[in-house]
């Protein structure tokens, strides 16, 4: 990054496109403090009425378009890398322990990254993993980098479209964030489902679930009259424990509207509850994943402590 233009508070602002050269060289001394000195400094509260306009204003910032693109990744095998449908030569990128660096990029481009991963061997239980026959994801805080090379940080917001393909008998349920926009059967007993989330989100809120689960459904009518499909997916043995979770979901959506004026923005809201999810709960956009202990309860068998765990989760 290069900072090109400075002007003082009394200097005229140059017209757009006009030439401008440095009128002065700005230098600022740098004072290095020890940790003891930093700790000894007392904090001074600054109030809004004490605000003063900066002495110098920054008029333009120029970014170097030749800067490389750094993507983080862990436990992945890169099989294909393309820029605008052109496969990159090995000289254009570098694989290293922390991810992937791509060089000589245009100002705008479409990047295609194809990776292979082994969810069964993923013992970190971050990213995509297989547990008790179900695929689940855990991407908070830095699990998405175990799915593909990416700018896996919370300030990178993007739109996600996810297509899942799997054996229909073994994995009849295939879920991801957003709205279901396409689904159908494929050859050899497989099927597919495509999900699209029309709202930008950080990678740690990405979610995917595939497995043999049963679904309990209900509906919620928003304050504007929209009908929202509510779905809770559980293992068959937990089907009878979903009533409390469904009632809590409907009450919470109504409370969001009444207290904050927030109306749910997708067409469906999904909860997946499985016995061996590694976290207590993960509130992904539109697809919450819970350990069943912290969301499911049956009044015939649940204790007060069970309901307390659900409230505190």
C-alpha positions as CSV (number, residue, x, y, z in Angstrom):
1,X,0.0,0.0,0.0
2,X,1.3,3.5,-0.9
3,X,-0.1,6.7,0.6
4,X,0.1,9.3,-2.2
5,X,-1.4,12.6,-1.1
6,X,-1.4,14.6,2.1
7,X,-2.7,18.1,2.7
8,X,-2.6,20.2,5.8
9,X,-5.7,21.9,7.3
10,X,-4.9,25.2,5.6
11,X,-3.9,23.8,2.2
12,X,-6.3,23.9,-0.7
13,X,-7.6,20.5,-1.8
14,X,-6.4,19.8,-5.3
15,X,-9.0,19.4,-8.0
16,X,-9.8,15.9,-9.3
17,X,-7.1,14.8,-11.8
18,X,-4.8,17.7,-11.0
19,X,-1.1,17.0,-10.4
20,X,0.1,17.2,-6.9
21,X,3.5,16.8,-5.5
22,X,4.8,16.4,-1.9
23,X,4.9,19.9,-0.3
24,X,6.7,18.6,2.7
25,X,8.2,15.5,4.1
26,X,6.3,14.2,7.0
27,X,8.3,12.4,9.6
28,X,7.1,11.1,12.9
29,X,9.4,9.9,15.6
30,X,8.8,6.4,17.0
31,X,9.1,5.9,20.7
32,X,9.7,2.3,21.9
33,X,8.3,1.5,25.3
34,X,9.1,-1.4,27.5
35,X,6.3,-3.6,28.9
36,X,6.9,-2.1,32.4
37,X,6.5,1.4,31.0
38,X,3.3,0.5,29.1
39,X,1.9,-1.1,32.3
40,X,2.8,2.0,34.3
41,X,0.9,4.4,32.0
42,X,-2.5,5.4,33.4
43,X,-5.5,5.2,31.1
44,X,-6.9,8.6,30.1
45,X,-10.6,8.8,29.2
46,X,-11.3,10.9,26.1
47,X,-14.8,12.3,25.8
48,X,-16.7,13.2,22.6
49,X,-16.6,17.0,23.4
50,X,-12.8,16.8,23.4
51,X,-12.6,15.5,19.8
52,X,-10.4,17.6,17.5
53,X,-10.2,17.3,13.7
54,X,-6.9,15.7,12.6
55,X,-4.2,18.1,11.4
56,X,-3.7,16.1,8.2
57,X,-6.2,14.4,6.0
58,X,-5.6,11.3,3.8
59,X,-7.0,12.0,0.3
60,X,-6.2,8.8,-1.6
61,X,-5.0,5.2,-0.9
62,X,-3.5,3.1,-3.7
63,X,-3.4,-0.6,-3.3
64,X,-0.8,-2.7,-5.2
65,X,-2.8,-5.0,-7.6
66,X,0.2,-7.3,-7.9
67,X,-0.1,-8.3,-4.2
68,X,-0.4,-12.1,-3.8
69,X,-3.6,-13.7,-2.5
70,X,-3.1,-15.7,0.7
71,X,-5.6,-18.5,1.5
72,X,-5.4,-20.6,4.6
73,X,-5.9,-24.4,4.6
74,X,-5.3,-27.4,6.7
75,X,-5.4,-31.2,6.0
76,X,-6.3,-30.6,2.3
77,X,-5.1,-32.0,-1.0
78,X,-5.2,-29.5,-3.8
79,X,-6.3,-31.2,-7.1
80,X,-7.1,-28.2,-9.3
81,X,-6.5,-24.4,-9.3
82,X,-7.9,-22.1,-12.0
83,X,-8.2,-18.4,-12.6
84,X,-11.0,-17.4,-15.1
85,X,-11.2,-21.1,-16.3
86,X,-7.4,-21.3,-17.0
87,X,-5.4,-23.8,-15.0
88,X,-2.5,-22.2,-13.2
89,X,1.0,-23.3,-13.7
90,X,2.9,-24.3,-10.5
91,X,5.0,-21.1,-10.8
92,X,1.9,-19.0,-10.2
93,X,1.2,-20.4,-6.7
94,X,2.9,-21.9,-3.6
95,X,1.6,-24.5,-1.3
96,X,2.9,-24.2,2.3
97,X,2.2,-25.5,5.8
98,X,-0.5,-22.8,6.5
99,X,-2.2,-22.8,3.1
100,X,-1.9,-21.4,-0.4
101,X,-0.4,-18.2,-1.9
102,X,-1.3,-17.2,-5.5
103,X,0.8,-14.7,-7.4
104,X,0.4,-12.3,-10.5
105,X,-3.4,-11.8,-10.1
106,X,-5.6,-9.5,-12.2
107,X,-7.7,-6.8,-10.5
108,X,-10.8,-8.9,-10.9
109,X,-11.0,-12.7,-11.4
110,X,-12.9,-15.8,-10.7
111,X,-11.0,-18.4,-8.6
112,X,-11.8,-22.1,-8.8
113,X,-10.2,-24.3,-6.1
114,X,-10.8,-28.1,-6.1
115,X,-9.7,-29.9,-3.0
116,X,-9.9,-33.4,-1.6
117,X,-10.4,-34.1,2.1
118,X,-11.1,-37.2,4.3
119,X,-13.8,-36.5,6.9
120,X,-13.5,-40.0,8.4
121,X,-9.8,-39.3,9.2
122,X,-10.6,-35.8,10.6
123,X,-10.0,-36.4,14.3
124,X,-9.8,-32.6,15.0
125,X,-13.6,-32.5,14.7
126,X,-13.3,-29.2,12.9
127,X,-14.4,-28.5,9.4
128,X,-16.2,-31.5,7.9
129,X,-16.1,-34.8,9.8
130,X,-18.0,-38.1,9.9
131,X,-19.4,-39.3,13.2
132,X,-21.8,-42.2,13.8
133,X,-22.6,-42.3,10.1
134,X,-23.5,-38.6,9.8
135,X,-21.5,-35.8,8.2
136,X,-21.4,-32.7,10.3
137,X,-19.4,-29.4,10.2
138,X,-18.0,-27.3,13.0
139,X,-16.5,-24.2,11.5
140,X,-16.2,-21.8,14.5
141,X,-13.7,-20.4,15.0
142,X,-11.4,-21.6,12.2
143,X,-12.8,-24.9,10.8
144,X,-13.7,-23.8,7.3
145,X,-10.0,-24.0,6.3
146,X,-10.3,-27.7,6.7
147,X,-12.9,-27.8,3.9
148,X,-11.2,-25.7,1.3
149,X,-8.5,-23.0,0.9
150,X,-10.1,-19.8,1.9
151,X,-9.8,-16.4,3.6
152,X,-11.1,-18.0,6.8
153,X,-11.6,-14.9,9.0
154,X,-14.7,-13.3,10.4
155,X,-14.5,-10.0,8.5
156,X,-14.7,-11.7,5.1
157,X,-18.4,-11.8,4.2
158,X,-19.6,-13.8,1.2
159,X,-22.6,-15.4,-0.4
160,X,-22.7,-19.2,-0.3
161,X,-24.3,-21.7,-2.7
162,X,-23.7,-25.3,-1.7
163,X,-24.4,-28.5,-3.7
164,X,-24.3,-31.8,-1.9
165,X,-24.3,-35.2,-3.7
166,X,-24.5,-38.5,-1.9
167,X,-25.9,-42.0,-1.8
168,X,-29.7,-41.5,-1.3
169,X,-30.2,-44.6,0.9
170,X,-27.3,-43.9,3.2
171,X,-27.7,-40.1,3.3
172,X,-31.3,-39.3,2.6
173,X,-31.0,-35.9,4.4
174,X,-28.6,-33.3,3.0
175,X,-28.7,-29.8,4.5
176,X,-26.8,-26.5,4.3
177,X,-27.4,-22.8,5.0
178,X,-30.1,-20.9,3.3
179,X,-33.0,-21.9,1.1
180,X,-33.3,-25.1,-0.9
181,X,-33.2,-24.1,-4.6
182,X,-32.8,-27.4,-6.4
183,X,-32.8,-31.2,-5.6
184,X,-33.3,-34.4,-7.4
185,X,-32.1,-37.9,-8.2
186,X,-28.8,-38.8,-10.0
187,X,-27.5,-42.0,-11.5
188,X,-26.4,-45.0,-9.5
189,X,-28.7,-44.4,-6.6
190,X,-27.3,-41.0,-5.7
191,X,-29.2,-37.6,-5.3
192,X,-28.3,-34.0,-4.9
193,X,-29.4,-30.9,-3.1
194,X,-28.4,-27.3,-3.7
195,X,-28.8,-24.6,-1.0
196,X,-28.3,-20.9,-1.4
197,X,-27.9,-18.3,1.3
198,X,-28.8,-14.9,-0.2
199,X,-27.2,-12.9,2.6
200,X,-23.4,-12.5,3.2
201,X,-21.9,-14.3,6.2
202,X,-18.5,-15.2,7.5
203,X,-17.1,-18.7,6.9
204,X,-17.4,-19.8,10.5
205,X,-21.2,-19.7,10.1
206,X,-21.1,-22.2,7.2
207,X,-22.8,-25.5,8.0
208,X,-23.4,-28.8,6.3
209,X,-25.1,-32.0,7.5
210,X,-25.8,-35.2,5.7
211,X,-27.1,-38.4,7.2
212,X,-30.1,-40.7,8.0
213,X,-32.3,-38.4,10.1
214,X,-36.0,-38.0,10.7
215,X,-37.7,-34.6,10.5
216,X,-40.3,-32.9,12.7
217,X,-42.0,-29.9,11.0
218,X,-44.1,-26.9,12.0
219,X,-44.7,-23.4,10.7
220,X,-44.2,-19.8,12.0
221,X,-46.0,-16.7,10.6
222,X,-43.9,-13.6,10.7
223,X,-45.1,-10.1,11.6
224,X,-45.3,-9.3,7.8
225,X,-47.3,-12.5,7.1
226,X,-44.6,-14.7,5.7
227,X,-44.8,-18.4,6.3
228,X,-41.5,-19.9,7.6
229,X,-41.0,-23.7,7.5
230,X,-39.5,-24.9,10.8
231,X,-37.7,-28.3,10.8
232,X,-35.9,-30.2,13.5
233,X,-33.8,-33.2,12.3
234,X,-32.9,-35.9,14.8
235,X,-32.0,-39.5,15.0
236,X,-35.0,-41.8,15.0
237,X,-34.6,-42.7,18.7
238,X,-35.1,-39.0,19.6
239,X,-38.2,-38.2,17.6
240,X,-40.4,-38.0,20.7
241,X,-38.2,-35.4,22.3
242,X,-38.7,-32.5,19.9
243,X,-41.8,-30.7,21.2
244,X,-39.9,-28.6,23.7
245,X,-37.4,-27.5,21.1
246,X,-40.0,-26.6,18.6
247,X,-42.0,-24.6,21.1
248,X,-38.8,-22.8,22.2
249,X,-37.9,-22.0,18.6
250,X,-41.3,-20.4,17.8
251,X,-41.3,-18.4,21.1
252,X,-37.8,-17.1,20.4
253,X,-38.7,-16.0,16.8
254,X,-41.7,-14.2,18.1
255,X,-39.6,-12.5,20.9
256,X,-37.1,-11.3,18.3
257,X,-39.9,-9.6,16.4
258,X,-41.5,-8.1,19.5
259,X,-38.4,-7.0,21.3
260,X,-36.1,-6.0,18.5
261,X,-38.3,-5.8,15.4
262,X,-36.2,-8.5,13.7
263,X,-38.1,-10.7,11.2
264,X,-36.5,-13.9,10.1
265,X,-35.1,-13.5,6.6
266,X,-35.0,-17.0,5.1
267,X,-37.8,-19.4,4.0
268,X,-37.0,-22.1,6.5
269,X,-35.3,-22.5,9.8
270,X,-33.6,-25.8,10.6
271,X,-32.2,-27.4,13.7
272,X,-30.1,-30.6,13.7
273,X,-29.7,-32.4,17.0
274,X,-27.5,-35.5,17.2
275,X,-26.1,-37.3,20.2
276,X,-22.4,-37.1,19.4
277,X,-22.0,-33.5,18.1
278,X,-18.7,-32.4,19.5
279,X,-19.9,-28.9,20.6
280,X,-22.8,-28.0,22.8
281,X,-24.4,-26.0,20.0
282,X,-23.4,-24.1,16.9
283,X,-25.8,-21.3,15.8
284,X,-25.0,-21.3,12.1
285,X,-27.2,-19.1,9.8
286,X,-30.4,-21.0,9.2
287,X,-29.0,-24.4,10.2
288,X,-28.3,-24.8,13.9
289,X,-26.5,-27.9,15.0
290,X,-26.9,-29.1,18.6
291,X,-25.7,-31.9,20.8
292,X,-29.1,-33.5,21.5
293,X,-28.5,-33.2,25.3
294,X,-28.7,-29.4,25.0
295,X,-31.9,-29.0,23.0
296,X,-34.0,-32.1,23.2
297,X,-36.2,-33.1,26.3
298,X,-39.1,-35.2,27.0
299,X,-41.2,-34.3,30.1
300,X,-41.6,-38.0,31.0
301,X,-37.9,-38.5,31.5
302,X,-36.1,-35.1,31.6
303,X,-35.0,-33.8,35.0
304,X,-34.9,-30.1,36.1
305,X,-31.1,-30.3,35.5
306,X,-31.8,-31.4,31.8
307,X,-34.0,-28.4,31.2
308,X,-31.4,-26.1,32.9
309,X,-28.7,-27.4,30.6
310,X,-30.9,-26.5,27.6
311,X,-31.5,-23.0,28.9
312,X,-27.8,-22.4,29.6
313,X,-26.5,-23.8,26.4
